[in-house]
Amino acid sequence: MIDADEEINSSIIEDFGVNFKFCEVYFFNSEYLNFVIQQQWDSVIFYDYDYQQGKRESNYRNFNRIISPK
């Protein structure tokens, strides 16, 4: 089941990376869900299609400057 989930998630990320050009889209692993709910952005690691494909060496932290608080 985990392999199937990873395949589905990778497919979704690829679809956004290849086909969706309206704005940048970032993803995070479910282990960070509570931090997202609590808007503790500094504790979340975000990534995008380029990172997943190895086209970028780093992922993203410190989204406070991008994501505005309440």
mmCIF file as gemmi writes it, N, C-alpha and C atoms, coordinates in Angstrom:
data_model
loop_
_atom_site.group_PDB
_atom_site.id
_atom_site.type_symbol
_atom_site.label_atom_id
_atom_site.label_alt_id
_atom_site.label_comp_id
_atom_site.label_asym_id
_atom_site.label_entity_id
_atom_site.label_seq_id
_atom_site.pdbx_PDB_ins_code
_atom_site.Cartn_x
_atom_site.Cartn_y
_atom_site.Cartn_z
_atom_site.occupancy
_atom_site.B_iso_or_equiv
_atom_site.pdbx_formal_charge
_atom_site.auth_seq_id
_atom_site.auth_asym_id
_atom_site.pdbx_PDB_model_num
ATOM 1 N N . MET Axp A 1 ? 0.814 -1.197 0 1 0 ? 1 A 1
ATOM 2 C CA . MET Axp A 1 ? 0 0 0 1 0 ? 1 A 1
ATOM 3 C C . MET Axp A 1 ? 0.857 1.26 0 1 0 ? 1 A 1
ATOM 4 N N . ILE Axp A 2 ? 1.942 1.259 0.73 1 0 ? 2 A 1
ATOM 5 C CA . ILE Axp A 2 ? 2.8 2.445 0.797 1 0 ? 2 A 1
ATOM 6 C C . ILE Axp A 2 ? 3.394 2.753 -0.57 1 0 ? 2 A 1
ATOM 7 N N . ASP Axp A 3 ? 3.832 1.715 -1.299 1 0 ? 3 A 1
ATOM 8 C CA . ASP Axp A 3 ? 4.377 1.927 -2.631 1 0 ? 3 A 1
ATOM 9 C C . ASP Axp A 3 ? 3.338 2.528 -3.566 1 0 ? 3 A 1
ATOM 10 N N . ALA Axp A 4 ? 2.102 2.063 -3.471 1 0 ? 4 A 1
ATOM 11 C CA . ALA Axp A 4 ? 1.027 2.605 -4.309 1 0 ? 4 A 1
ATOM 12 C C . ALA Axp A 4 ? 0.776 4.063 -3.961 1 0 ? 4 A 1
ATOM 13 N N . ASP Axp A 5 ? 0.786 4.399 -2.675 1 0 ? 5 A 1
ATOM 14 C CA . ASP Axp A 5 ? 0.597 5.79 -2.255 1 0 ? 5 A 1
ATOM 15 C C . ASP Axp A 5 ? 1.718 6.671 -2.784 1 0 ? 5 A 1
ATOM 16 N N . GLU Axp A 6 ? 2.945 6.197 -2.694 1 0 ? 6 A 1
ATOM 17 C CA . GLU Axp A 6 ? 4.078 6.969 -3.189 1 0 ? 6 A 1
ATOM 18 C C . GLU Axp A 6 ? 3.978 7.186 -4.698 1 0 ? 6 A 1
ATOM 19 N N . GLU Axp A 7 ? 3.528 6.18 -5.408 1 0 ? 7 A 1
ATOM 20 C CA . GLU Axp A 7 ? 3.375 6.298 -6.855 1 0 ? 7 A 1
ATOM 21 C C . GLU Axp A 7 ? 2.295 7.32 -7.204 1 0 ? 7 A 1
ATOM 22 N N . ILE Axp A 8 ? 1.189 7.269 -6.484 1 0 ? 8 A 1
ATOM 23 C CA . ILE Axp A 8 ? 0.106 8.237 -6.71 1 0 ? 8 A 1
ATOM 24 C C . ILE Axp A 8 ? 0.578 9.646 -6.381 1 0 ? 8 A 1
ATOM 25 N N . ASN Axp A 9 ? 1.236 9.815 -5.238 1 0 ? 9 A 1
ATOM 26 C CA . ASN Axp A 9 ? 1.731 11.133 -4.848 1 0 ? 9 A 1
ATOM 27 C C . ASN Axp A 9 ? 2.731 11.669 -5.862 1 0 ? 9 A 1
ATOM 28 N N . SER Axp A 10 ? 3.638 10.84 -6.333 1 0 ? 10 A 1
ATOM 29 C CA . SER Axp A 10 ? 4.617 11.26 -7.334 1 0 ? 10 A 1
ATOM 30 C C . SER Axp A 10 ? 3.931 11.678 -8.625 1 0 ? 10 A 1
ATOM 31 N N . SER Axp A 11 ? 2.895 10.951 -8.996 1 0 ? 11 A 1
ATOM 32 C CA . SER Axp A 11 ? 2.14 11.288 -10.201 1 0 ? 11 A 1
ATOM 33 C C . SER Axp A 11 ? 1.444 12.636 -10.066 1 0 ? 11 A 1
ATOM 34 N N . ILE Axp A 12 ? 0.877 12.909 -8.906 1 0 ? 12 A 1
ATOM 35 C CA . ILE Axp A 12 ? 0.215 14.196 -8.659 1 0 ? 12 A 1
ATOM 36 C C . ILE Axp A 12 ? 1.231 15.331 -8.735 1 0 ? 12 A 1
ATOM 37 N N . ILE Axp A 13 ? 2.371 15.16 -8.1 1 0 ? 13 A 1
ATOM 38 C CA . ILE Axp A 13 ? 3.42 16.186 -8.119 1 0 ? 13 A 1
ATOM 39 C C . ILE Axp A 13 ? 3.897 16.428 -9.546 1 0 ? 13 A 1
ATOM 40 N N . GLU Axp A 14 ? 4.079 15.358 -10.287 1 0 ? 14 A 1
ATOM 41 C CA . GLU Axp A 14 ? 4.513 15.495 -11.689 1 0 ? 14 A 1
ATOM 42 C C . GLU Axp A 14 ? 3.46 16.23 -12.516 1 0 ? 14 A 1
ATOM 43 N N . ASP Axp A 15 ? 2.195 15.875 -12.334 1 0 ? 15 A 1
ATOM 44 C CA . ASP Axp A 15 ? 1.131 16.542 -13.084 1 0 ? 15 A 1
ATOM 45 C C . ASP Axp A 15 ? 1.129 18.042 -12.825 1 0 ? 15 A 1
ATOM 46 N N . PHE Axp A 16 ? 1.274 18.435 -11.573 1 0 ? 16 A 1
ATOM 47 C CA . PHE Axp A 16 ? 1.342 19.863 -11.266 1 0 ? 16 A 1
ATOM 48 C C . PHE Axp A 16 ? 2.593 20.492 -11.87 1 0 ? 16 A 1
ATOM 49 N N . GLY Axp A 17 ? 3.724 19.808 -11.754 1 0 ? 17 A 1
ATOM 50 C CA . GLY Axp A 17 ? 4.977 20.36 -12.256 1 0 ? 17 A 1
ATOM 51 C C . GLY Axp A 17 ? 5.003 20.534 -13.756 1 0 ? 17 A 1
ATOM 52 N N . VAL Axp A 18 ? 4.368 19.642 -14.465 1 0 ? 18 A 1
ATOM 53 C CA . VAL Axp A 18 ? 4.4 19.665 -15.929 1 0 ? 18 A 1
ATOM 54 C C . VAL Axp A 18 ? 3.242 20.475 -16.518 1 0 ? 18 A 1
ATOM 55 N N . ASN Axp A 19 ? 2.068 20.376 -15.932 1 0 ? 19 A 1
ATOM 56 C CA . ASN Axp A 19 ? 0.867 20.924 -16.57 1 0 ? 19 A 1
ATOM 57 C C . ASN Axp A 19 ? 0.29 22.183 -15.943 1 0 ? 19 A 1
ATOM 58 N N . PHE Axp A 20 ? 0.571 22.44 -14.69 1 0 ? 20 A 1
ATOM 59 C CA . PHE Axp A 20 ? -0.037 23.576 -13.996 1 0 ? 20 A 1
ATOM 60 C C . PHE Axp A 20 ? 0.952 24.728 -13.961 1 0 ? 20 A 1
ATOM 61 N N . LYS Axp A 21 ? 0.672 25.798 -14.68 1 0 ? 21 A 1
ATOM 62 C CA . LYS Axp A 21 ? 1.617 26.912 -14.805 1 0 ? 21 A 1
ATOM 63 C C . LYS Axp A 21 ? 1.067 28.228 -14.251 1 0 ? 21 A 1
ATOM 64 N N . PHE Axp A 22 ? -0.094 28.186 -13.618 1 0 ? 22 A 1
ATOM 65 C CA . PHE Axp A 22 ? -0.722 29.405 -13.114 1 0 ? 22 A 1
ATOM 66 C C . PHE Axp A 22 ? 0.084 30.042 -11.98 1 0 ? 22 A 1
ATOM 67 N N . CYS Axp A 23 ? 0.609 29.224 -11.084 1 0 ? 23 A 1
ATOM 68 C CA . CYS Axp A 23 ? 1.419 29.707 -9.972 1 0 ? 23 A 1
ATOM 69 C C . CYS Axp A 23 ? 2.296 28.552 -9.478 1 0 ? 23 A 1
ATOM 70 N N . GLU Axp A 24 ? 3.24 28.862 -8.636 1 0 ? 24 A 1
ATOM 71 C CA . GLU Axp A 24 ? 4.088 27.817 -8.073 1 0 ? 24 A 1
ATOM 72 C C . GLU Axp A 24 ? 3.278 26.977 -7.087 1 0 ? 24 A 1
ATOM 73 N N . VAL Axp A 25 ? 3.55 25.686 -7.058 1 0 ? 25 A 1
ATOM 74 C CA . VAL Axp A 25 ? 2.85 24.766 -6.169 1 0 ? 25 A 1
ATOM 75 C C . VAL Axp A 25 ? 3.89 24.027 -5.343 1 0 ? 25 A 1
ATOM 76 N N . TYR Axp A 26 ? 3.688 24.007 -4.044 1 0 ? 26 A 1
ATOM 77 C CA . TYR Axp A 26 ? 4.608 23.33 -3.134 1 0 ? 26 A 1
ATOM 78 C C . TYR Axp A 26 ? 3.866 22.248 -2.373 1 0 ? 26 A 1
ATOM 79 N N . PHE Axp A 27 ? 4.586 21.215 -2.02 1 0 ? 27 A 1
ATOM 80 C CA . PHE Axp A 27 ? 4.026 20.07 -1.318 1 0 ? 27 A 1
ATOM 81 C C . PHE Axp A 27 ? 4.779 19.863 -0.012 1 0 ? 27 A 1
ATOM 82 N N . PHE Axp A 28 ? 4.16 19.121 0.886 1 0 ? 28 A 1
ATOM 83 C CA . PHE Axp A 28 ? 4.823 18.746 2.127 1 0 ? 28 A 1
ATOM 84 C C . PHE Axp A 28 ? 4.375 17.33 2.47 1 0 ? 28 A 1
ATOM 85 N N . ASN Axp A 29 ? 5.184 16.644 3.221 1 0 ? 29 A 1
ATOM 86 C CA . ASN Axp A 29 ? 4.842 15.288 3.66 1 0 ? 29 A 1
ATOM 87 C C . ASN Axp A 29 ? 3.836 15.347 4.792 1 0 ? 29 A 1
ATOM 88 N N . SER Axp A 30 ? 3.03 14.309 4.911 1 0 ? 30 A 1
ATOM 89 C CA . SER Axp A 30 ? 1.963 14.287 5.912 1 0 ? 30 A 1
ATOM 90 C C . SER Axp A 30 ? 2.49 14.387 7.337 1 0 ? 30 A 1
ATOM 91 N N . GLU Axp A 31 ? 3.745 14.048 7.558 1 0 ? 31 A 1
ATOM 92 C CA . GLU Axp A 31 ? 4.308 14.161 8.906 1 0 ? 31 A 1
ATOM 93 C C . GLU Axp A 31 ? 4.319 15.609 9.402 1 0 ? 31 A 1
ATOM 94 N N . TYR Axp A 32 ? 4.184 16.57 8.488 1 0 ? 32 A 1
ATOM 95 C CA . TYR Axp A 32 ? 4.183 17.994 8.853 1 0 ? 32 A 1
ATOM 96 C C . TYR Axp A 32 ? 2.783 18.577 8.957 1 0 ? 32 A 1
ATOM 97 N N . LEU Axp A 33 ? 1.756 17.757 8.829 1 0 ? 33 A 1
ATOM 98 C CA . LEU Axp A 33 ? 0.384 18.249 8.807 1 0 ? 33 A 1
ATOM 99 C C . LEU Axp A 33 ? 0.031 19.072 10.042 1 0 ? 33 A 1
ATOM 100 N N . ASN Axp A 34 ? 0.384 18.603 11.226 1 0 ? 34 A 1
ATOM 101 C CA . ASN Axp A 34 ? 0.054 19.364 12.443 1 0 ? 34 A 1
ATOM 102 C C . ASN Axp A 34 ? 0.726 20.729 12.461 1 0 ? 34 A 1
ATOM 103 N N . PHE Axp A 35 ? 1.945 20.81 11.949 1 0 ? 35 A 1
ATOM 104 C CA . PHE Axp A 35 ? 2.62 22.106 11.874 1 0 ? 35 A 1
ATOM 105 C C . PHE Axp A 35 ? 1.885 23.044 10.908 1 0 ? 35 A 1
ATOM 106 N N . VAL Axp A 36 ? 1.391 22.506 9.802 1 0 ? 36 A 1
ATOM 107 C CA . VAL Axp A 36 ? 0.645 23.316 8.84 1 0 ? 36 A 1
ATOM 108 C C . VAL Axp A 36 ? -0.651 23.795 9.468 1 0 ? 36 A 1
ATOM 109 N N . ILE Axp A 37 ? -1.359 22.913 10.133 1 0 ? 37 A 1
ATOM 110 C CA . ILE Axp A 37 ? -2.615 23.285 10.791 1 0 ? 37 A 1
ATOM 111 C C . ILE Axp A 37 ? -2.373 24.393 11.812 1 0 ? 37 A 1
ATOM 112 N N . GLN Axp A 38 ? -1.262 24.305 12.524 1 0 ? 38 A 1
ATOM 113 C CA . GLN Axp A 38 ? -0.929 25.304 13.545 1 0 ? 38 A 1
ATOM 114 C C . GLN Axp A 38 ? -0.186 26.508 12.966 1 0 ? 38 A 1
ATOM 115 N N . GLN Axp A 39 ? -0.011 26.535 11.657 1 0 ? 39 A 1
ATOM 116 C CA . GLN Axp A 39 ? 0.685 27.601 10.933 1 0 ? 39 A 1
ATOM 117 C C . GLN Axp A 39 ? 2.105 27.83 11.462 1 0 ? 39 A 1
ATOM 118 N N . GLN Axp A 40 ? 2.761 26.755 11.82 1 0 ? 40 A 1
ATOM 119 C CA . GLN Axp A 40 ? 4.153 26.805 12.253 1 0 ? 40 A 1
ATOM 120 C C . GLN Axp A 40 ? 5.029 26.514 11.033 1 0 ? 40 A 1
ATOM 121 N N . TRP Axp A 41 ? 5.07 27.483 10.128 1 0 ? 41 A 1
ATOM 122 C CA . TRP Axp A 41 ? 5.69 27.306 8.817 1 0 ? 41 A 1
ATOM 123 C C . TRP Axp A 41 ? 7.177 26.978 8.895 1 0 ? 41 A 1
ATOM 124 N N . ASP Axp A 42 ? 7.87 27.484 9.891 1 0 ? 42 A 1
ATOM 125 C CA . ASP Axp A 42 ? 9.308 27.223 10.009 1 0 ? 42 A 1
ATOM 126 C C . ASP Axp A 42 ? 9.612 25.756 10.304 1 0 ? 42 A 1
ATOM 127 N N . SER Axp A 43 ? 8.614 25.007 10.718 1 0 ? 43 A 1
ATOM 128 C CA . SER Axp A 43 ? 8.801 23.598 11.057 1 0 ? 43 A 1
ATOM 129 C C . SER Axp A 43 ? 8.447 22.663 9.902 1 0 ? 43 A 1
ATOM 130 N N . VAL Axp A 44 ? 8.035 23.233 8.778 1 0 ? 44 A 1
ATOM 131 C CA . VAL Axp A 44 ? 7.585 22.438 7.633 1 0 ? 44 A 1
ATOM 132 C C . VAL Axp A 44 ? 8.625 22.512 6.517 1 0 ? 44 A 1
ATOM 133 N N . ILE Axp A 45 ? 8.897 21.381 5.906 1 0 ? 45 A 1
ATOM 134 C CA . ILE Axp A 45 ? 9.749 21.355 4.72 1 0 ? 45 A 1
ATOM 135 C C . ILE Axp A 45 ? 8.847 21.196 3.505 1 0 ? 45 A 1
ATOM 136 N N . PHE Axp A 46 ? 8.887 22.174 2.62 1 0 ? 46 A 1
ATOM 137 C CA . PHE Axp A 46 ? 8.119 22.146 1.384 1 0 ? 46 A 1
ATOM 138 C C . PHE Axp A 46 ? 9.032 21.754 0.235 1 0 ? 46 A 1
ATOM 139 N N . TYR Axp A 47 ? 8.47 21.163 -0.787 1 0 ? 47 A 1
ATOM 140 C CA . TYR Axp A 47 ? 9.243 20.842 -1.981 1 0 ? 47 A 1
ATOM 141 C C . TYR Axp A 47 ? 8.332 20.948 -3.197 1 0 ? 47 A 1
ATOM 142 N N . ASP Axp A 48 ? 8.951 20.96 -4.361 1 0 ? 48 A 1
ATOM 143 C CA . ASP Axp A 48 ? 8.197 21.069 -5.597 1 0 ? 48 A 1
ATOM 144 C C . ASP Axp A 48 ? 8.657 19.998 -6.586 1 0 ? 48 A 1
ATOM 145 N N . TYR Axp A 49 ? 8.13 20.055 -7.776 1 0 ? 49 A 1
ATOM 146 C CA . TYR Axp A 49 ? 8.443 19.068 -8.803 1 0 ? 49 A 1
ATOM 147 C C . TYR Axp A 49 ? 9.928 19.062 -9.151 1 0 ? 49 A 1
ATOM 148 N N . ASP Axp A 50 ? 10.539 20.241 -9.279 1 0 ? 50 A 1
ATOM 149 C CA . ASP Axp A 50 ? 11.963 20.311 -9.617 1 0 ? 50 A 1
ATOM 150 C C . ASP Axp A 50 ? 12.819 19.626 -8.56 1 0 ? 50 A 1
ATOM 151 N N . TYR Axp A 51 ? 12.481 19.811 -7.302 1 0 ? 51 A 1
ATOM 152 C CA . TYR Axp A 51 ? 13.23 19.148 -6.225 1 0 ? 51 A 1
ATOM 153 C C . TYR Axp A 51 ? 13.058 17.635 -6.319 1 0 ? 51 A 1
ATOM 154 N N . GLN Axp A 52 ? 11.832 17.195 -6.552 1 0 ? 52 A 1
ATOM 155 C CA . GLN Axp A 52 ? 11.559 15.763 -6.646 1 0 ? 52 A 1
ATOM 156 C C . GLN Axp A 52 ? 12.334 15.135 -7.811 1 0 ? 52 A 1
ATOM 157 N N . GLN Axp A 53 ? 12.498 15.876 -8.889 1 0 ? 53 A 1
ATOM 158 C CA . GLN Axp A 53 ? 13.181 15.368 -10.074 1 0 ? 53 A 1
ATOM 159 C C . GLN Axp A 53 ? 14.697 15.516 -9.994 1 0 ? 53 A 1
ATOM 160 N N . GLY Axp A 54 ? 15.194 16.091 -8.898 1 0 ? 54 A 1
ATOM 161 C CA . GLY Axp A 54 ? 16.634 16.272 -8.734 1 0 ? 54 A 1
ATOM 162 C C . GLY Axp A 54 ? 17.181 17.465 -9.487 1 0 ? 54 A 1
ATOM 163 N N . LYS Axp A 55 ? 16.306 18.345 -9.951 1 0 ? 55 A 1
ATOM 164 C CA . LYS Axp A 55 ? 16.733 19.532 -10.692 1 0 ? 55 A 1
ATOM 165 C C . LYS Axp A 55 ? 17.14 20.674 -9.772 1 0 ? 55 A 1
ATOM 166 N N . ARG Axp A 56 ? 16.81 20.545 -8.512 1 0 ? 56 A 1
ATOM 167 C CA . ARG Axp A 56 ? 17.164 21.558 -7.519 1 0 ? 56 A 1
ATOM 168 C C . ARG Axp A 56 ? 17.753 20.811 -6.331 1 0 ? 56 A 1
ATOM 169 N N . GLU Axp A 57 ? 18.813 21.344 -5.77 1 0 ? 57 A 1
ATOM 170 C CA . GLU Axp A 57 ? 19.51 20.651 -4.693 1 0 ? 57 A 1
ATOM 171 C C . GLU Axp A 57 ? 18.843 20.794 -3.338 1 0 ? 57 A 1
ATOM 172 N N . SER Axp A 58 ? 18.06 21.822 -3.15 1 0 ? 58 A 1
ATOM 173 C CA . SER Axp A 58 ? 17.475 22.021 -1.822 1 0 ? 58 A 1
ATOM 174 C C . SER Axp A 58 ? 15.963 22.155 -1.907 1 0 ? 58 A 1
ATOM 175 N N . ASN Axp A 59 ? 15.338 21.912 -0.78 1 0 ? 59 A 1
ATOM 176 C CA . ASN Axp A 59 ? 13.912 22.13 -0.666 1 0 ? 59 A 1
ATOM 177 C C . ASN Axp A 59 ? 13.708 23.459 0.064 1 0 ? 59 A 1
ATOM 178 N N . TYR Axp A 60 ? 12.513 23.73 0.512 1 0 ? 60 A 1
ATOM 179 C CA . TYR Axp A 60 ? 12.203 25.053 1.06 1 0 ? 60 A 1
ATOM 180 C C . TYR Axp A 60 ? 11.826 24.983 2.528 1 0 ? 60 A 1
ATOM 181 N N . ARG Axp A 61 ? 12.344 25.923 3.265 1 0 ? 61 A 1
ATOM 182 C CA . ARG Axp A 61 ? 11.929 26.177 4.645 1 0 ? 61 A 1
ATOM 183 C C . ARG Axp A 61 ? 11.68 27.672 4.764 1 0 ? 61 A 1
ATOM 184 N N . ASN Axp A 62 ? 11.244 28.077 5.91 1 0 ? 62 A 1
ATOM 185 C CA . ASN Axp A 62 ? 11.045 29.497 6.196 1 0 ? 62 A 1
ATOM 186 C C . ASN Axp A 62 ? 10.083 30.163 5.22 1 0 ? 62 A 1
ATOM 187 N N . PHE Axp A 63 ? 8.908 29.614 5.104 1 0 ? 63 A 1
ATOM 188 C CA . PHE Axp A 63 ? 7.901 30.183 4.229 1 0 ? 63 A 1
ATOM 189 C C . PHE Axp A 63 ? 7.168 31.351 4.876 1 0 ? 63 A 1
ATOM 190 N N . ASN Axp A 64 ? 7.57 31.764 6.061 1 0 ? 64 A 1
ATOM 191 C CA . ASN Axp A 64 ? 6.909 32.885 6.719 1 0 ? 64 A 1
ATOM 192 C C . ASN Axp A 64 ? 6.875 34.12 5.836 1 0 ? 64 A 1
ATOM 193 N N . ARG Axp A 65 ? 7.898 34.324 5.035 1 0 ? 65 A 1
ATOM 194 C CA . ARG Axp A 65 ? 7.928 35.509 4.187 1 0 ? 65 A 1
ATOM 195 C C . ARG Axp A 65 ? 6.994 35.378 2.996 1 0 ? 65 A 1
ATOM 196 N N . ILE Axp A 66 ? 6.565 34.165 2.682 1 0 ? 66 A 1
ATOM 197 C CA . ILE Axp A 66 ? 5.694 33.925 1.546 1 0 ? 66 A 1
ATOM 198 C C . ILE Axp A 66 ? 4.241 33.724 1.989 1 0 ? 66 A 1
ATOM 199 N N . ILE Axp A 67 ? 4.061 32.98 3.055 1 0 ? 67 A 1
ATOM 200 C CA . ILE Axp A 67 ? 2.728 32.68 3.563 1 0 ? 67 A 1
ATOM 201 C C . ILE Axp A 67 ? 2.389 33.696 4.643 1 0 ? 67 A 1
ATOM 202 N N . SER Axp A 68 ? 1.361 34.462 4.405 1 0 ? 68 A 1
ATOM 203 C CA . SER Axp A 68 ? 1.019 35.479 5.396 1 0 ? 68 A 1
ATOM 204 C C . SER Axp A 68 ? 0.219 34.866 6.533 1 0 ? 68 A 1
ATOM 205 N N . PRO Axp A 69 ? 0.543 35.237 7.758 1 0 ? 69 A 1
ATOM 206 C CA . PRO Axp A 69 ? -0.217 34.729 8.905 1 0 ? 69 A 1
ATOM 207 C C . PRO Axp A 69 ? -1.636 35.285 8.916 1 0 ? 69 A 1
ATOM 208 N N . LYS Axp A 70 ? -2.462 34.731 9.793 1 0 ? 70 A 1
ATOM 209 C CA . LYS Axp A 70 ? -3.874 35.153 9.93 1 0 ? 70 A 1
ATOM 210 C C . LYS Axp A 70 ? -4.02 36.64 9.922 1 0 ? 70 A 1
